[in-house]
Amino acid sequence: MAKYGTYNSPGGFKLTIFGIAIVGLFFTLFFFTRGMYRDNRPERPNATARAAERIKARDQLRTNSAAALANGGMVDTNKGIVRIPIARAMQMTVDAYQSPDTARSNLIARAQKAAAPAPQPSFE
């Protein structure tokens, strides 16, 4: 008499062989894809020139940033916001926090002033 509805599961050996075969297929697919990519990728003849250009731009940006941090200047003329050197800002902060309540109220007032929209220029 036949038993219907039973499930014959493969043994451990078959599962191991199937697993190795699947992993082997994935590696084969990976190496074929990598080979096609290497054969068909565009060459970059000016890669070293572009790298030198980017290094020069990075060095210039660092120089300009260091100069901006060390020197004062105007940030927003309309709002009256200025940039001060870091050493001076740290000294002003230490001096201001001799009285914490006053320093906090001044900080809030300056933040609100900086966040206010700029006045509309008149062309009259």
Buried (B, 14 or more C-beta within 10 A) or exposed (E): EEEEEEEEEEEEEEEEEEEEEEEEEEEEEEEEEEEEEEEEEEEEEEEEEEEEEEEEEEEEEEEEEEEEEEEEEEEEEEBEEEBEBEEEEEEEEEEBEEEEEEBEEEEEEEEEEEEEEEEEEEEE
